[in-house]
């Protein structure tokens, strides 16, 4: 009998992964931090490597940043073009 499969383990991302994911999504640090409900300063610390991003926030960001509706909405709100 085969053992049940386990879900993949999500590890804390490196600062390089955090920056690469944000820039690939075309988001500013303000927009990226808004997607995961954290401050821009938190995001800057994750990219600088002075703080480690939690795996759950990384997973949330990767899901939301792939969705045009979420990232587009955040950018419009931050740019003042949301009505």
C-alpha positions as CSV (number, residue, x, y, z in Angstrom):
1,X,0.0,0.0,0.0
2,X,1.3,3.4,-0.9
3,X,1.8,6.1,1.8
4,X,-0.5,9.2,1.4
5,X,1.3,12.0,-0.5
6,X,2.2,15.1,1.4
7,X,1.7,18.6,0.2
8,X,4.9,20.4,-0.9
9,X,6.7,22.2,1.8
10,X,6.8,25.9,1.4
11,X,10.0,27.4,2.7
12,X,10.8,31.0,3.6
13,X,12.0,32.8,0.4
14,X,15.4,34.4,0.0
15,X,15.6,38.1,-0.4
16,X,16.5,37.6,-4.0
17,X,13.3,35.5,-4.6
18,X,11.2,38.2,-2.9
19,X,12.6,40.9,-5.1
20,X,12.4,38.8,-8.3
21,X,8.8,37.8,-7.7
22,X,7.8,41.4,-7.0
23,X,9.5,42.8,-10.1
24,X,8.2,39.9,-12.3
25,X,4.7,40.9,-11.2
26,X,5.4,44.5,-12.1
27,X,4.6,45.8,-8.6
28,X,6.2,48.5,-6.4
29,X,7.2,47.6,-2.9
30,X,4.1,49.6,-1.7
31,X,1.8,47.5,-4.0
32,X,3.4,44.2,-3.1
33,X,3.2,44.9,0.6
34,X,-0.5,45.9,0.3
35,X,-1.2,42.5,-1.3
36,X,-0.1,40.7,1.8
37,X,-1.4,43.3,4.3
38,X,2.0,44.4,5.5
39,X,3.8,47.7,5.5
40,X,6.1,48.9,2.8
41,X,8.9,48.9,5.4
42,X,8.3,45.2,6.0
43,X,8.6,44.5,2.3
44,X,11.8,46.5,2.1
45,X,13.3,44.5,5.0
46,X,12.4,41.2,3.3
47,X,14.2,42.3,0.1
48,X,17.2,43.6,2.1
49,X,17.5,40.4,4.1
50,X,17.2,42.1,7.5
51,X,13.9,40.2,8.1
52,X,12.7,36.9,6.9
53,X,9.4,36.6,5.1
54,X,7.0,34.0,6.6
55,X,6.2,31.1,4.3
56,X,2.5,31.8,4.6
57,X,2.9,35.4,3.4
58,X,5.1,34.2,0.5
59,X,2.4,31.7,-0.5
60,X,-0.2,34.5,-0.3
61,X,1.9,36.8,-2.4
62,X,2.6,34.2,-5.1
63,X,-1.1,33.5,-5.4
64,X,-2.4,37.0,-5.4
65,X,0.4,38.5,-7.6
66,X,-0.6,36.0,-10.4
67,X,-4.1,37.4,-10.4
68,X,-4.5,40.5,-12.5
69,X,-7.6,41.4,-10.6
70,X,-5.8,41.7,-7.3
71,X,-2.6,43.3,-8.5
72,X,-4.4,45.6,-10.9
73,X,-6.7,46.7,-8.1
74,X,-3.9,47.4,-5.7
75,X,-2.0,49.4,-8.3
76,X,-5.1,51.5,-9.1
77,X,-5.8,52.2,-5.4
78,X,-2.1,53.2,-4.8
79,X,-2.1,55.4,-7.9
80,X,-5.3,57.1,-7.0
81,X,-7.1,56.0,-10.1
82,X,-9.6,53.7,-8.4
83,X,-13.1,55.0,-8.4
